[in-house]
Amino acid sequence: MANDSLTPQRRDRGFSLVELLIVVAIIVIAAAVALPNIGGYIRNYKIKGAAQEVAGELQTARSKAIMTNTNAGVCFVAVDADSYRYFLEDLTGGEEFGPLKDLPMGVRFEVATVAGSGPAIRFQRLGGFCNPAAGGSCDPAPAVVCSAAEASTRCTREAGDNYLTPEADGSLVVSLLEEQTGQRRQVRIAPGGRVLPQP
């Protein structure tokens, strides 16, 4: 008997409107606090990721110089303000361009004003490097670093500037700049050729 007075009545379960509004308000407040931090994290991630990509390409150029036991070396070239590649010259069939890679939108190489700066670094067969801009026994950087098809659409933003900065300890530094926020990251190439991205 469902209508018996001795049977306990069940109360309908659910949330009231006030409880739902309180939960929505808490979510809105948490989002308002978190969004500025998320934006900063994304900008920091972009410049950090760009530095890791450049460090990876530098390491690829160094590895190719060691693996091929090259005489002329393998150059890493900052082609313009936001493009880079490696370049193999010591091949029997002529030169070989590595893939032309771009920095993320809004990130660029920072121009160096120090004497001995240049757009390229040359890795040698034992993994060390020399600075083509410093001259000496180091061969000059390649004059042509873009194919004709690439040169018409890419390789044009401040091409040929000095992006690799020599340091007093014999290392070279590549500096990256996030243009909107002014954040900077560096990739250091130690005197022995080891590639060290900024943590």
N, C-alpha and C positions, 0 to 999 in steps of 0.2 A: 504494500500500500504506500504509494508515493506521497499521499497527502496526510499520512498519519502524523500526529503532533509529536510522537516520540522519535520519529526519524530526524536526525540532525540535518539541518538545511546547509547545502554547500554555497559558499560565497563565490561569485564569479571572479576568476583570477585575471590580472592584467595590470597595465600601468595607467595611472591617472594622467591627465593633461599636464598638471603641475610637475610631475616627475619627469615627463618627457621634455618639457621646457628647460628644466634644470640641467639635464644631460646635454641638450643642444647648446646651452649657454657655456657649459664647461668645455665642450669641443671647440666652440668659436674662440674662447679665450686661449686655449692651448694652441690653436692654429695661429692666432695673432702673435703669440710669443715666439713660435717656432719659425714662421716664414722668413723673417730677416736673417736668422741664422742659417737656414737652408740656402738662401741666395748667396751668402758669403761662402758657404761650403762648396757650392757649385762653381763659383769663380775661382776659388783656391784649387779645386780639383782640375779645372781646365788648364791652369798654368803649370800645375804639378805634372799632369798627364803629358803636356807638351814637352816638358823637360825630360821626362822618361823616354818619350819617342825619339828625341834628338840624341839622347845618350845611347839608345839602342842602335840608332843608325851609325853613330861614331864607333860603337863596338863592332858592328857589322863590317865597317871599313877596315878596322884594325884586324879582325879575324880573317878577312879576305887577303890582306897583305901577308899574314903569317901562313895561311893555307896554300897560297899560290907561290910562296917564296919569291915574291916579286923583286925585280931590280929597281924599277923606277918608283915603286911604292903605290899606295892607293890613297887618293885624296878624298877627304870629306870637304864639300864645298857648300857654304851658305850662298845659294844662287842669288837670292834677293832677300828682301826683308821678311818674307814669310814662306820661302821654299828652300829645300836643301836636298842633297843627294851625295852619293859616293861616285867615284870616277876611277876606273881601271885603265891605266895607260900601257902597261907592260904586257900586252897581249900580241900574239903573232898575227892576228887578223886586224889589228888596229885598236882603237880605244873602245871602251864599253861604258856606257852610262848606266848607273844604277837607277832605280825608279825615282822619279821626281816626286817628292813628298811635300805636302803643305802643312804649315802649322795651323792649329784651330783658329777659327774666325776671331779676330780681336787680339791675337797673340802675335808678336813679332820679335825678330832678333834685334837686340839693342846695339846701336852703332858705337864702336870703340874709338876713342880719340887719342889713345896712347901710341907712341912710336913703336913700330914693329907689328902693328895690328894688320890683319888681312882677312880675306873671306874664306881661306882654306887652311887645312892642316893635312900634312902628308905622313901616313903611317908607313913604316919600313918593315922589312921581312922578319925582324926579330920582335916586332910589337911596339918598338919605340916610335917616336915621331920627330919630325922637323917642321919648322915654321917657314913656309915659302916666302912670306913677307919679310923675314929677317935676312934672307939671302944666304951667303956662305955656301956650304956644300949642298944645301937643299935646292932641288930643282924648282923652278917657278911653278906656280899653280897653273892649271890648264886655262888657256885663253877662251875656249869655247866650252860652255857647260850646259847649253841647251840646244836641242835640235831646232831646225827652222820652224817646224810645226809648233813646238812648245814656245818658242820665242815670240810668236805672234799673239798668243793668248795668255801666257804666263811668263815668269822670269823677268818681270818688268818693274816691280816695285822696289825702287832704290837698289837696282842691280849693281853688283861689284863693290859695295861698301865693305868696310872693315868691321867684321862681326866677331872675330876671335882675338881676344886680348891677351898678350903675354904678361906673365906675372914675374916678380923678382926671383922666385924660387925655381924658375924654369918651366912652370906649368902654363897651360893655355886655358882660358875661360871663355865659354860661350854664355852670354847673358840673354835671357828671354824676358820680355815685358808684356804684361797684360794691359793694353792701352786704356781700357775704361777705368780700371781701379788703380793702376800704377803698381800692381804687385810685380815683383821680380823673382826670378829663379835662375840659378846658375848650374852649368855643367862644367866640371873641371876635368882637364886631361892632365894627369900627373906626369912628371918628367919621364917616367918609364913607359908611358903610353896608357896607363890604366885610366878608364873612364869612370868618373865619380859624380853622379848626379846629386844635387843638393837634396838632403832628406826632407 
